[in-house]
Amino acid sequence: MTLRLGVPNKGRLNERAIELLVRSGIDLGEDIGRRLYLKAKNQDIEVIFVRAQDVPVFIAEGAIDMGITGIDETAESGRDLERILDLQFGYCHLAVAVPEESGITDASQIPDGSRIATSFPNLTRQYFEKLGKKVDVITVTGACEIMPYMGVSDFISDLVSTGSTLKTNRLREVGSITESQAVVISSKKALEKNGQAIQDVVDSFQSVIIAENKKYIMADIPRSTLEEVEKIIPGIGGPTILEIAGNKDYLAVHAVIDGKDVFETINKLKRLGAKGILTTPIERLVN
């Protein structure tokens, strides 16, 4: 049975999501960006390109089995879905923002009757209800920052990553509604029907994510320093030790290390007399 996977067709999650698919070994050919759906080569997987906010709806309705979208979009949909994997990109948060000249420094100060423009009406309404505020939530699509200037709303709630867009439009964040990042989601029904196929894709994604923060290091070390080298590069389950043909005084060691440790590790190995040190990126790493 063909597994259907939903991917954002544009926006902040699109490019990274496609990169993740390709690096996971899901071959989409050369038509990416020109078609609404693609059949992966040599795999029983169909990739459907839809709006990020539609991914939860399509899964809930059984049109697709799994998908990539944001935590924000999943929560906004209100659908009962399964969050399978955090993808560690697309970090942002849904924030309440006010004009700088308003004098408001906290969302609790927003007066009843205020108009709030947002692309996330459900989450925004729930947030203000918890604050005990009666506000008028105005649903808009895109460019929320300009709504107070245009007189459409008094304040906004919108996705914020760096905050630079708010500053450019002379807005100040006064409350955070929810944190978000890209996630893989599915439904209980899809997992019951196609659970192994879904897990295979998730495992592939996970292997790419793990590998991104790792490096593969290789070096020729003096045989006498092996015990010290094992402490420097313990690897995942210990370094791989290889004999070097025609050289009894040196051993070849291979190991996986954290990318952040490359500088220090290389210098430590050099001080022990290591030669031919080489580091390479890792495409995928399965624990």
C-alpha positions as CSV (number, residue, x, y, z in Angstrom):
1,M,0.0,0.0,0.0
2,T,1.4,3.4,-1.0
3,L,2.4,5.7,1.9
4,R,1.2,9.2,1.4
5,L,3.4,11.9,3.0
6,G,2.3,15.6,3.1
7,V,5.0,18.3,2.8
8,P,4.5,22.1,3.0
9,N,4.5,23.5,-0.6
10,K,5.9,26.8,0.4
11,G,6.9,29.0,3.4
12,R,9.4,28.7,6.1
13,L,9.3,24.8,6.3
14,N,9.3,23.9,2.6
15,E,13.0,24.0,1.7
16,R,14.3,22.3,4.8
17,A,11.5,19.6,4.6
18,I,12.4,18.7,1.0
19,E,16.1,18.6,1.9
20,L,15.3,16.2,4.7
21,L,13.4,13.9,2.4
22,V,16.1,13.9,-0.2
23,R,18.9,13.3,2.4
24,S,16.8,10.5,3.9
25,G,17.0,8.6,0.6
26,I,13.5,9.5,-0.7
27,D,14.3,10.2,-4.4
28,L,11.8,12.8,-5.7
29,G,13.5,13.3,-9.1
30,E,13.8,16.7,-10.7
31,D,10.2,17.9,-10.7
32,I,10.2,19.2,-7.1
33,G,8.4,22.5,-7.0
34,R,6.6,22.0,-10.3
35,R,4.1,19.4,-9.3
36,L,1.5,19.0,-6.5
37,Y,2.5,15.4,-5.9
38,L,5.4,13.1,-6.7
39,K,5.9,9.3,-6.6
40,A,9.3,8.5,-5.0
41,K,11.5,6.5,-7.3
42,N,11.9,2.8,-6.3
43,Q,9.8,3.4,-3.1
44,D,6.1,3.0,-2.4
45,I,5.9,6.5,-1.2
46,E,3.9,9.4,-2.6
47,V,4.7,13.0,-1.5
48,I,1.9,15.5,-1.6
49,F,2.7,19.2,-1.6
50,V,0.1,21.2,0.4
51,R,-0.1,24.2,2.6
52,A,1.4,23.6,6.1
53,Q,-1.9,24.5,7.7
54,D,-3.7,21.8,5.6
55,V,-1.4,19.0,6.6
56,P,-3.2,18.2,9.9
57,V,-6.6,18.4,8.2
58,F,-5.6,16.0,5.4
59,I,-4.2,13.5,8.0
60,A,-7.3,13.7,10.2
61,E,-9.5,13.1,7.1
62,G,-7.4,10.2,6.0
63,A,-6.2,11.8,2.7
64,I,-2.6,11.3,3.7
65,D,-0.9,9.1,6.3
66,M,1.7,11.4,7.7
67,G,3.1,14.8,7.2
68,I,5.6,17.6,8.1
69,T,4.2,20.8,9.6
70,G,4.6,23.0,12.6
71,I,3.5,22.4,16.1
72,D,1.6,25.7,15.7
73,E,-0.4,24.5,12.7
74,T,-1.2,21.2,14.4
75,A,-2.5,22.9,17.6
76,E,-4.4,25.5,15.6
77,S,-6.2,22.7,13.7
78,G,-7.7,21.3,16.9
79,R,-7.4,17.8,15.5
80,D,-6.5,14.8,17.6
81,L,-3.2,13.7,16.0
82,E,0.0,11.9,16.9
83,R,3.2,13.9,17.2
84,I,5.9,11.4,16.1
85,L,9.1,13.3,15.7
86,D,10.5,16.7,16.4
87,L,12.6,17.8,13.4
88,Q,14.7,20.5,15.1
89,F,14.1,23.2,12.5
90,G,11.6,25.9,11.9
91,Y,11.8,27.2,15.5
92,C,9.5,30.1,16.3
93,H,6.7,31.0,18.7
94,L,3.3,32.5,18.3
95,A,3.5,35.9,20.0
96,V,1.1,38.7,20.9
97,A,2.5,42.1,19.7
98,V,1.4,45.7,20.2
99,P,2.5,49.0,18.7
100,E,5.5,50.4,20.6
101,E,3.7,53.6,21.3
102,S,0.8,51.8,23.0
103,G,2.5,51.7,26.4
104,I,1.4,48.1,26.9
105,T,4.2,45.8,28.2
106,D,2.2,42.6,29.0
107,A,-0.7,40.9,27.2
108,S,-2.7,41.1,30.5
109,Q,-2.9,44.9,30.0
110,I,-4.7,44.6,26.7
111,P,-8.2,46.0,27.2
112,D,-11.4,44.2,26.6
113,G,-12.9,44.9,23.1
114,S,-9.5,45.1,21.5
115,R,-9.2,43.8,17.9
116,I,-6.5,41.2,17.4
117,A,-5.4,40.3,13.9
118,T,-4.0,36.8,13.4
119,S,-3.6,33.8,11.1
120,F,-4.1,31.6,14.2
121,P,-7.6,32.5,15.5
122,N,-8.2,29.4,17.6
123,L,-5.0,29.6,19.5
124,T,-5.3,33.3,19.9
125,R,-8.9,33.1,21.2
126,Q,-7.9,30.4,23.7
127,Y,-5.0,32.4,24.9
128,F,-7.1,35.5,25.7
129,E,-9.9,33.4,27.2
130,K,-7.3,32.1,29.7
131,L,-6.4,35.7,30.5
132,G,-10.1,36.5,31.0
133,K,-10.1,39.0,28.2
134,K,-12.9,39.6,25.7
135,V,-11.3,40.5,22.5
136,D,-12.4,40.5,18.8
137,V,-10.2,38.1,16.9
138,I,-9.8,39.0,13.2
139,T,-8.6,36.3,10.9
140,V,-6.2,37.4,8.3
141,T,-3.7,35.6,6.0
142,G,-0.2,36.9,6.0
143,A,1.3,40.3,6.8
144,C,-0.3,40.6,10.2
145,E,2.3,43.3,11.1
146,I,0.7,45.9,8.9
147,M,-2.8,45.5,10.3
148,P,-2.5,48.0,13.2
149,Y,-1.0,50.6,10.8
150,M,-3.9,49.9,8.3
151,G,-6.4,50.3,11.1
152,V,-7.7,46.7,10.7
153,S,-6.7,45.8,14.2
154,D,-5.4,47.2,17.4
155,F,-2.9,44.4,18.1
156,I,-1.7,41.2,16.5
157,S,-0.6,37.7,17.2
158,D,1.9,36.2,14.8
159,L,4.8,33.8,14.4
160,V,8.1,35.3,15.6
161,S,11.6,33.8,15.1
162,T,14.2,36.6,15.5
163,G,11.8,39.4,16.2
164,S,13.3,41.6,13.5
165,T,10.1,41.9,11.6
166,L,8.3,43.2,14.7
167,K,11.0,45.8,15.3
168,T,10.9,46.9,11.6
169,N,7.2,47.6,12.0
170,R,7.5,49.2,15.4
171,L,5.8,46.5,17.3
172,R,6.7,45.0,20.7
173,E,6.1,41.5,21.9
174,V,4.1,41.3,25.1
175,G,3.1,37.7,25.3
176,S,3.9,34.2,24.0
177,I,1.1,31.9,23.1
178,T,2.9,28.7,22.1
179,E,6.4,27.5,21.0
180,S,6.8,25.8,17.7
181,Q,9.1,23.8,15.4
182,A,8.7,21.4,12.5
183,V,7.3,18.0,13.5
184,V,6.2,14.8,11.9
185,I,2.6,14.0,12.6
186,S,0.2,11.2,11.9
187,S,-3.1,9.7,13.1
188,K,-3.9,6.7,15.2
189,K,-5.8,5.3,12.2
190,A,-2.9,5.7,9.9
191,L,-0.5,4.2,12.4
192,E,-2.7,1.2,12.8
193,K,-2.9,0.7,9.0
194,N,0.6,1.7,7.9
195,G,2.6,1.8,11.1
196,Q,5.8,0.1,9.9
197,A,6.0,2.2,6.7
198,I,5.6,5.3,8.7
199,Q,8.2,4.3,11.2
200,D,10.7,3.5,8.4
201,V,10.3,7.1,7.2
202,V,10.6,8.5,10.7
203,D,13.8,6.4,11.3
204,S,15.3,7.8,8.1
205,F,14.5,11.3,9.2
206,Q,16.0,10.7,12.6
207,S,19.2,9.3,11.1
208,V,19.7,12.5,9.1
209,I,19.1,14.7,12.1
210,I,21.5,12.7,14.3
211,A,24.2,12.8,11.6
212,E,24.0,16.6,11.1
213,N,25.7,17.2,14.5
214,K,28.4,14.5,14.0
215,K,31.7,14.1,12.1
216,Y,33.6,11.0,11.1
217,I,37.2,11.3,12.1
218,M,40.1,9.1,10.9
219,A,43.7,9.2,12.0
220,D,46.9,7.2,12.1
221,I,48.1,7.1,15.7
222,P,51.3,5.7,17.4
223,R,50.4,2.2,18.7
224,S,51.7,3.2,22.1
225,T,49.0,6.0,22.5
226,L,46.0,3.7,21.8
227,E,44.8,3.8,25.4
228,E,44.9,7.6,25.5
229,V,43.3,7.9,22.1
230,E,40.4,5.8,23.1
231,K,39.6,8.3,25.9
232,I,39.8,11.2,23.4
233,I,37.5,9.6,20.7
234,P,35.4,7.0,22.4
235,G,33.0,6.9,19.5
236,I,29.6,5.4,19.7
237,G,30.6,2.0,21.0
238,G,34.3,2.5,20.9
239,P,36.6,3.6,18.1
240,T,37.4,1.3,15.2
241,I,41.0,0.2,15.3
242,L,42.7,-1.1,12.1
243,E,46.2,-2.4,11.4
244,I,48.2,-0.4,8.8
245,A,49.9,-2.6,6.2
246,G,53.7,-2.3,6.4
247,N,53.7,-0.1,9.5
248,K,53.7,-1.9,12.9
249,D,54.3,1.3,14.8
250,Y,51.0,3.0,13.9
251,L,47.3,2.1,14.0
252,A,44.4,3.6,12.1
253,V,41.5,4.7,14.2
254,H,38.1,5.7,13.0
255,A,35.3,7.2,15.2
256,V,32.2,9.4,15.2
257,I,32.5,12.6,17.2
258,D,30.3,15.6,17.9
259,G,30.9,18.4,15.4
260,K,31.5,20.9,18.2
261,D,34.4,18.8,19.4
262,V,36.4,18.7,16.1
263,F,38.8,21.5,16.9
264,E,39.8,20.2,20.4
265,T,39.9,16.6,19.3
266,I,42.2,17.2,16.4
267,N,44.6,19.2,18.5
268,K,44.7,16.5,21.2
269,L,45.4,13.8,18.6
270,K,48.2,15.9,17.1
271,R,49.8,16.3,20.5
272,L,49.9,12.5,20.7
273,G,51.7,12.2,17.4
274,A,48.7,11.4,15.2
275,K,49.2,11.8,11.4
276,G,46.9,11.9,8.4
277,I,43.9,13.2,10.4
278,L,40.8,13.5,8.3
279,T,37.2,14.5,9.2
280,T,34.2,14.1,7.0
281,P,30.5,14.9,7.3
282,I,28.0,12.1,7.8
283,E,24.9,11.7,5.7
284,R,23.0,9.4,8.0
285,L,23.7,7.8,11.3
286,V,21.5,4.9,12.6
287,N,22.0,4.1,16.3
